[in-house]
Amino acid sequence: MTESAPSTQSTPSGPSGPAAEEPQPVADLSSAPLPTRRTLRHRRSIPAQLVRFAVFNARIVKIIRH
């Protein structure tokens, strides 16, 4: 068998270059507002979640029936 010589082509070092560069963040969320206690309580509320679930399902059913 014969051994093949390694490729001598160089890879580009631009934006599509080697994967050694660190990935860039998609969005900077450091200045995003934090939720209030009321918002957090509402998000964790089981009755509120059930109402949201029912409303969402009703909207989906309405779309499917038309």
N, CA, C and O atoms as a GROMACS GRO file, in nm:
protein
  264
    1MET      N    1   0.083  -0.118   0.000
    1MET     CA    2   0.000   0.000   0.000
    1MET      C    3   0.087   0.124   0.000
    1MET      O    4   0.202   0.122   0.045
    2THR      N    5   0.031   0.230  -0.051
    2THR     CA    6   0.105   0.356  -0.053
    2THR      C    7   0.042   0.453   0.045
    2THR      O    8  -0.079   0.455   0.065
    3GLU      N    9   0.127   0.532   0.105
    3GLU     CA   10   0.077   0.632   0.199
    3GLU      C   11   0.055   0.762   0.126
    3GLU      O   12   0.136   0.802   0.042
    4SER      N   13  -0.053   0.828   0.159
    4SER     CA   14  -0.081   0.955   0.093
    4SER      C   15  -0.016   1.068   0.173
    4SER      O   16  -0.008   1.064   0.295
    5ALA      N   17   0.029   1.168   0.102
    5ALA     CA   18   0.093   1.282   0.165
    5ALA      C   19  -0.013   1.371   0.228
    5ALA      O   20  -0.123   1.382   0.173
    6PRO      N   21   0.016   1.433   0.339
    6PRO     CA   22  -0.082   1.524   0.401
    6PRO      C   23  -0.109   1.644   0.311
    6PRO      O   24  -0.023   1.687   0.234
    7SER      N   25  -0.229   1.695   0.322
    7SER     CA   26  -0.270   1.808   0.240
    7SER      C   27  -0.192   1.932   0.282
    7SER      O   28  -0.170   1.955   0.401
    8THR      N   29  -0.152   2.011   0.185
    8THR     CA   30  -0.077   2.133   0.214
    8THR      C   31  -0.164   2.256   0.200
    8THR      O   32  -0.113   2.368   0.204
    9GLN      N   33  -0.294   2.238   0.183
    9GLN     CA   34  -0.382   2.352   0.171
    9GLN      C   35  -0.398   2.418   0.307
    9GLN      O   36  -0.409   2.350   0.409
   10SER      N   37  -0.399   2.552   0.308
   10SER     CA   38  -0.417   2.624   0.434
   10SER      C   39  -0.565   2.657   0.451
   10SER      O   40  -0.638   2.676   0.354
   11THR      N   41  -0.606   2.663   0.576
   11THR     CA   42  -0.745   2.696   0.603
   11THR      C   43  -0.757   2.846   0.621
   11THR      O   44  -0.663   2.911   0.668
   12PRO      N   45  -0.869   2.903   0.584
   12PRO     CA   46  -0.886   3.048   0.600
   12PRO      C   47  -0.891   3.085   0.748
   12PRO      O   48  -0.939   3.008   0.830
   13SER      N   49  -0.841   3.203   0.780
   13SER     CA   50  -0.841   3.247   0.918
   13SER      C   51  -0.942   3.359   0.941
   13SER      O   52  -0.932   3.433   1.039
   14GLY      N   53  -1.038   3.372   0.852
   14GLY     CA   54  -1.141   3.476   0.863
   14GLY      C   55  -1.253   3.431   0.955
   14GLY      O   56  -1.231   3.346   1.041
   15PRO      N   57  -1.374   3.487   0.938
   15PRO     CA   58  -1.488   3.453   1.024
   15PRO      C   59  -1.525   3.305   1.018
   15PRO      O   60  -1.577   3.251   1.116
   16SER      N   61  -1.501   3.240   0.907
   16SER     CA   62  -1.532   3.098   0.896
   16SER      C   63  -1.409   3.012   0.919
   16SER      O   64  -1.403   2.898   0.875
   17GLY      N   65  -1.311   3.069   0.987
   17GLY     CA   66  -1.184   3.002   1.012
   17GLY      C   67  -1.193   2.894   1.116
   17GLY      O   68  -1.300   2.836   1.137
   18PRO      N   69  -1.083   2.865   1.182
   18PRO     CA   70  -1.078   2.755   1.278
   18PRO      C   71  -1.174   2.776   1.394
   18PRO      O   72  -1.213   2.888   1.426
   19ALA      N   73  -1.212   2.666   1.457
   19ALA     CA   74  -1.309   2.670   1.566
   19ALA      C   75  -1.243   2.705   1.699
   19ALA      O   76  -1.308   2.697   1.803
   20ALA      N   77  -1.116   2.745   1.699
   20ALA     CA   78  -1.047   2.778   1.822
   20ALA      C   79  -1.095   2.910   1.881
   20ALA      O   80  -1.074   2.937   1.999
   21GLU      N   81  -1.160   2.994   1.798
   21GLU     CA   82  -1.209   3.122   1.846
   21GLU      C   83  -1.330   3.099   1.937
   21GLU      O   84  -1.406   3.004   1.917
   22GLU      N   85  -1.346   3.186   2.036
   22GLU     CA   86  -1.459   3.173   2.126
   22GLU      C   87  -1.587   3.218   2.056
   22GLU      O   88  -1.584   3.313   1.977
   23PRO      N   89  -1.699   3.151   2.083
   23PRO     CA   90  -1.824   3.190   2.017
   23PRO      C   91  -1.872   3.327   2.066
   23PRO      O   92  -1.853   3.363   2.182
   24GLN      N   93  -1.932   3.401   1.976
   24GLN     CA   94  -1.984   3.533   2.009
   24GLN      C   95  -2.122   3.520   2.073
   24GLN      O   96  -2.200   3.433   2.032
   25PRO      N   97  -2.153   3.603   2.171
   25PRO     CA   98  -2.285   3.596   2.232
   25PRO      C   99  -2.393   3.637   2.132
   25PRO      O  100  -2.371   3.723   2.046
   26VAL      N  101  -2.510   3.575   2.145
   26VAL     CA  102  -2.620   3.605   2.055
   26VAL      C  103  -2.687   3.736   2.095
   26VAL      O  104  -2.717   3.819   2.009
   27ALA      N  105  -2.710   3.756   2.224
   27ALA     CA  106  -2.772   3.878   2.272
   27ALA      C  107  -2.714   3.916   2.408
   27ALA      O  108  -2.680   3.829   2.489
   28ASP      N  109  -2.701   4.045   2.431
   28ASP     CA  110  -2.652   4.093   2.559
   28ASP      C  111  -2.772   4.119   2.650
   28ASP      O  112  -2.846   4.215   2.630
   29LEU      N  113  -2.791   4.033   2.749
   29LEU     CA  114  -2.905   4.044   2.839
   29LEU      C  115  -2.869   4.108   2.973
   29LEU      O  116  -2.948   4.104   3.066
   30SER      N  117  -2.751   4.166   2.982
   30SER     CA  118  -2.707   4.222   3.109
   30SER      C  119  -2.791   4.342   3.152
   30SER      O  120  -2.797   4.373   3.271
   31SER      N  121  -2.855   4.412   3.058
   31SER     CA  122  -2.935   4.528   3.095
   31SER      C  123  -3.085   4.497   3.095
   31SER      O  124  -3.166   4.588   3.105
   32ALA      N  125  -3.122   4.370   3.083
   32ALA     CA  126  -3.263   4.332   3.084
   32ALA      C  127  -3.320   4.348   3.225
   32ALA      O  128  -3.252   4.319   3.323
   33PRO      N  129  -3.445   4.394   3.234
   33PRO     CA  130  -3.503   4.411   3.368
   33PRO      C  131  -3.534   4.277   3.434
   33PRO      O  132  -3.569   4.180   3.367
   34LEU      N  133  -3.519   4.273   3.566
   34LEU     CA  134  -3.551   4.152   3.641
   34LEU      C  135  -3.700   4.150   3.673
   34LEU      O  136  -3.760   4.255   3.693
   35PRO      N  137  -3.761   4.031   3.678
   35PRO     CA  138  -3.904   4.025   3.709
   35PRO      C  139  -3.932   4.065   3.854
   35PRO      O  140  -3.849   4.044   3.943
   36THR      N  141  -4.049   4.123   3.875
   36THR     CA  142  -4.088   4.163   4.010
   36THR      C  143  -4.136   4.042   4.089
   36THR      O  144  -4.156   3.934   4.032
   37ARG      N  145  -4.155   4.058   4.220
   37ARG     CA  146  -4.206   3.949   4.302
   37ARG      C  147  -4.345   3.907   4.254
   37ARG      O  148  -4.379   3.789   4.253
   38ARG      N  149  -4.425   4.005   4.216
   38ARG     CA  150  -4.560   3.975   4.167
   38ARG      C  151  -4.554   3.889   4.041
   38ARG      O  152  -4.630   3.793   4.028
   39THR      N  153  -4.466   3.924   3.948
   39THR     CA  154  -4.451   3.848   3.825
   39THR      C  155  -4.406   3.705   3.855
   39THR      O  156  -4.460   3.610   3.798
   40LEU      N  157  -4.308   3.690   3.943
   40LEU     CA  158  -4.260   3.556   3.977
   40LEU      C  159  -4.370   3.473   4.044
   40LEU      O  160  -4.383   3.354   4.015
   41ARG      N  161  -4.447   3.534   4.133
   41ARG     CA  162  -4.556   3.463   4.199
   41ARG      C  163  -4.661   3.418   4.097
   41ARG      O  164  -4.714   3.308   4.106
   42HIS      N  165  -4.690   3.504   4.000
   42HIS     CA  166  -4.788   3.471   3.897
   42HIS      C  167  -4.738   3.357   3.808
   42HIS      O  168  -4.816   3.271   3.768
   43ARG      N  169  -4.610   3.356   3.777
   43ARG     CA  170  -4.554   3.250   3.694
   43ARG      C  171  -4.557   3.114   3.763
   43ARG      O  172  -4.569   3.011   3.697
   44ARG      N  173  -4.547   3.114   3.897
   44ARG     CA  174  -4.546   2.988   3.974
   44ARG      C  175  -4.685   2.944   4.018
   44ARG      O  176  -4.700   2.834   4.072
   45SER      N  177  -4.786   3.027   3.995
   45SER     CA  178  -4.921   2.997   4.040
   45SER      C  179  -4.984   2.888   3.954
   45SER      O  180  -4.996   2.903   3.832
   46ILE      N  181  -5.025   2.778   4.017
   46ILE     CA  182  -5.088   2.667   3.944
   46ILE      C  183  -5.220   2.711   3.880
   46ILE      O  184  -5.242   2.681   3.763
   47PRO      N  185  -5.312   2.781   3.952
   47PRO     CA  186  -5.436   2.824   3.887
   47PRO      C  187  -5.411   2.914   3.765
   47PRO      O  188  -5.478   2.901   3.663
   48ALA      N  189  -5.315   3.006   3.776
   48ALA     CA  190  -5.284   3.093   3.662
   48ALA      C  191  -5.231   3.010   3.545
   48ALA      O  192  -5.266   3.037   3.430
   49GLN      N  193  -5.149   2.911   3.573
   49GLN     CA  194  -5.095   2.826   3.466
   49GLN      C  195  -5.207   2.746   3.400
   49GLN      O  196  -5.206   2.729   3.278
   50LEU      N  197  -5.303   2.697   3.480
   50LEU     CA  198  -5.415   2.622   3.423
   50LEU      C  199  -5.501   2.710   3.333
   50LEU      O  200  -5.546   2.664   3.228
   51VAL      N  201  -5.524   2.834   3.373
   51VAL     CA  202  -5.601   2.927   3.289
   51VAL      C  203  -5.526   2.954   3.159
   51VAL      O  204  -5.586   2.950   3.051
   52ARG      N  205  -5.398   2.981   3.167
   52ARG     CA  206  -5.319   3.006   3.045
   52ARG      C  207  -5.320   2.884   2.954
   52ARG      O  208  -5.329   2.897   2.832
   53PHE      N  209  -5.311   2.764   3.014
   53PHE     CA  210  -5.313   2.640   2.937
   53PHE      C  211  -5.446   2.625   2.864
   53PHE      O  212  -5.449   2.590   2.746
   54ALA      N  213  -5.557   2.651   2.935
   54ALA     CA  214  -5.690   2.637   2.875
   54ALA      C  215  -5.710   2.739   2.762
   54ALA      O  216  -5.764   2.705   2.657
   55VAL      N  217  -5.667   2.862   2.784
   55VAL     CA  218  -5.682   2.965   2.680
   55VAL      C  219  -5.599   2.930   2.558
   55VAL      O  220  -5.645   2.944   2.444
   56PHE      N  221  -5.478   2.884   2.580
   56PHE     CA  222  -5.392   2.846   2.468
   56PHE      C  223  -5.453   2.730   2.388
   56PHE      O  224  -5.456   2.734   2.265
   57ASN      N  225  -5.502   2.630   2.459
   57ASN     CA  226  -5.563   2.516   2.390
   57ASN      C  227  -5.688   2.556   2.314
   57ASN      O  228  -5.712   2.505   2.205
   58ALA      N  229  -5.767   2.646   2.370
   58ALA     CA  230  -5.887   2.695   2.300
   58ALA      C  231  -5.849   2.766   2.171
   58ALA      O  232  -5.917   2.752   2.069
   59ARG      N  233  -5.742   2.843   2.175
   59ARG     CA  234  -5.696   2.911   2.053
   59ARG      C  235  -5.651   2.811   1.947
   59ARG      O  236  -5.680   2.828   1.829
   60ILE      N  237  -5.580   2.708   1.990
   60ILE     CA  238  -5.534   2.605   1.895
   60ILE      C  239  -5.652   2.532   1.834
   60ILE      O  240  -5.655   2.510   1.713
   61VAL      N  241  -5.750   2.495   1.916
   61VAL     CA  242  -5.871   2.427   1.866
   61VAL      C  243  -5.943   2.516   1.764
   61VAL      O  244  -5.988   2.468   1.661
   62LYS      N  245  -5.953   2.645   1.794
   62LYS     CA  246  -6.018   2.738   1.703
   62LYS      C  247  -5.946   2.742   1.569
   62LYS      O  248  -6.011   2.745   1.464
   63ILE      N  249  -5.815   2.743   1.571
   63ILE     CA  250  -5.737   2.747   1.446
   63ILE      C  251  -5.757   2.617   1.368
   63ILE      O  252  -5.771   2.620   1.246
   64ILE      N  253  -5.758   2.503   1.437
   64ILE     CA  254  -5.770   2.374   1.369
   64ILE      C  255  -5.908   2.359   1.306
   64ILE      O  256  -5.919   2.304   1.196
   65ARG      N  257  -6.011   2.405   1.371
   65ARG     CA  258  -6.148   2.388   1.320
   65ARG      C  259  -6.177   2.474   1.199
   65ARG      O  260  -6.272   2.445   1.126
   66HIS      N  261  -6.099   2.579   1.175
   66HIS     CA  262  -6.127   2.663   1.059
   66HIS      C  263  -6.054   2.618   0.939
   66HIS      O  264  -6.066   2.678   0.832
   0.00000   0.00000   0.00000
